[in-house]
């Protein structure tokens, strides 16, 4: 895997807290950021795949077994007594 360095500007108090979290997890700040970004990207990939799959299903439609024969009216379904 090829790596590329980046520069990130963070507020000092956030940086201090993030360093402590990295120490608690026995990793570096760089490792902590990389792991967090990997998780975000993975979740986004999973979401996009699910979205594509669901949009394809909606485009195809659903078979409700009616064979195109709808024998009721909207008013019948929403009749109020």
C-alpha positions in Angstrom: 0.0 0.0 0.0 1.3 3.4 -0.9 1.1 6.2 1.6 0.9 9.9 1.3 1.5 12.4 4.1 -1.1 15.1 4.8 -1.2 18.1 7.0 -4.1 18.6 9.3 -4.8 21.7 11.4 -6.6 20.9 14.6 -7.5 23.0 17.7 -4.9 22.4 20.4 -7.4 21.0 23.0 -8.8 18.6 20.4 -5.2 17.4 19.5 -4.3 16.9 23.1 -7.4 14.8 23.8 -6.9 12.8 20.6 -3.3 12.0 21.6 -4.5 10.7 24.9 -7.1 8.5 23.1 -4.3 7.2 20.8 -2.1 6.4 23.8 -5.0 4.5 25.5 -5.5 2.5 22.3 -1.8 1.8 22.1 -1.4 3.4 18.7 -0.1 6.6 17.2 -2.2 9.7 16.4 -1.6 8.9 12.7 -2.8 5.3 13.3 -5.8 6.5 15.1 -6.8 8.9 12.3 -6.1 6.3 9.6 -8.3 3.7 11.4 -11.1 6.2 11.9 -11.0 7.4 8.3 -11.0 3.7 7.1 -14.1 3.1 9.2 -15.8 6.1 7.7 -14.9 5.2 4.1 -16.0 1.5 4.7 -19.4 2.6 6.1 -19.9 5.0 3.1 -19.1 2.2 0.7 -21.5 -0.2 2.4 -24.2 2.5 2.3 -23.7 3.3 -1.4 -23.9 -0.4 -2.3 -27.1 -0.8 -0.3 -28.5 2.4 -1.8 -27.8 1.2 -5.4 -29.3 -2.2 -4.6 -32.5 -0.7 -3.2 -32.9 1.8 -6.0 -32.6 -1.1 -8.5 -35.3 -3.0 -6.6 -37.5 0.0 -6.7 -36.9 0.5 -10.4 -37.8 -3.1 -11.1 -41.0 -2.9 -9.0 -42.7 -5.5 -6.8 -45.1 -8.3 -7.7 -48.0 -8.2 -5.4 -49.8 -11.1 -7.2 -52.5 -8.9 -8.7 -51.6 -9.6 -12.3 -52.5 -6.0 -13.1 -56.1 -6.5 -11.8 -56.9 -3.9 -9.2 -60.5 -4.4 -8.1 -60.9 -1.8 -5.5 -61.1 2.0 -5.4 -59.0 4.3 -3.2 -62.2 5.5 -1.5 -63.0 2.0 -0.4 -59.6 1.6 1.3 -60.0 4.9 3.1 -63.7 4.7 3.9 -64.6 6.4 7.2 -67.6 5.3 9.1 
